[in-house]
Amino acid sequence: MNPVEYKPARRSQLRKFLADVAVGVIANLVVMALIAAAHLVF
């Protein structure tokens, strides 16, 4: 396998992984904010 061909695929995979992690973190923050708001309201 040519390293020049392999690098972009690996970078793309890493970017996808980081994006998935970021989405998970943001989703957790939104859930925490909703729970905090619910505690304040009720």
Secondary structure as GFF3:
##gff-version 3
##sequence-region A 1 42
A	DSSP	alpha_helix	3	41	.	.	.	ID=ss1
###
